[in-house]
Amino acid sequence: MLELLPWQTSQWQLLAAAISQNKLHHALLLTGPDGIGLGHFANVLAARLLCHQAGADFMCGNCKSCLLFNAGNHPDLMLLEPEETGKQIKVDLVRELIAFMQQTNQYGRKKIAIFDPAEAMNRSSANSLLKTLEEPPADTLIMLISHQPGLLPVTIRSRCQRLIFHPSYSATTISWLWQNAGTNDIDMAELLEIAQGAPLKALQLLEQDPIGKRQSLLQDLIDIRRTNVNVVKIAEKWLSFDAEQVLLWLMSFFQQMTHLKLAPGNPQTGNSSGLPYLQELANELDLAGLVACYDEAAQHYQALMGPFNLNEQGVLENMIIHWQTTGKHS
Ligand SMILES: [Zn+2]
């Protein structure tokens, strides 16, 4: 039985009000960081809309429609995703969707499609979808899931109602992590901070010693500026940590350094054990250099998240060289 995740209630209440007034928008764009549970939310909503139990808050779990949903083959629900992670959602699949949307629904409720992730659509896929968004058939809902909505064409974005899921650091989220982590020996608040407020990602990271890895990454940042390091070796190590995760951590380090540069001794977040080191690095660099490092990391991150097949090792080497050569404060 699908349950709503505790940090998603405000978005849910917004939609529940629209559903009860029969005013749900025909296209929703769900955005937020990876690991915040956008796909989960889309599924909870789809199950609720397909369920035959009138007026229930969530799926009933017992009706014919719910049984089909739980079995993973509801005929009125279509999931559009790339064949492999990082690949494109091709136009053929969108054409299938258009045909699917034209048919009458089989179980008397709605026809629902979920794109996950929507930015995997290539240009012709997006163009095909646009026509359906402009003239949606009756009783249909399209949900676009996106961690990088900036990569979607404006024409698509502007035709959807946007639902934003922000990182969550709340006490409720931390207590959900305690309940679901199956361990007591870790500081969940710090883990959540490392996962940038994305609780499902925090759970995934749990197995991989994220606190140790992030400390080691910070040590590397110091070494890169202090000693003559082997760029290729460091990039290899970072690659073994996961390139995207490393870039997210770097973004958060550079952001904290920028903050510490502007307001020395006054950290943005409370429980970062690396604070003295970040302050020291912030003192050495000028503001423009720090901002440029953040931008560099953010650009590399977006590039890796996009539908391109980039050489991650090369991306990380470029990042290291950028950091190594950023001008010291004179
Ligand atoms: Zn049901």
Boltz pocket constraint, residues with backbone or C-beta under 6 A from the ligand:
constraints:
  - pocket:
      binder: B
      contacts: [[A, 47], [A, 50], [A, 51], [A, 52], [A, 53], [A, 59], [A, 60], [A, 61], [A, 62], [A, 63], [A, 64], [A, 65], [A, 66]]
      max_distance: 6.0
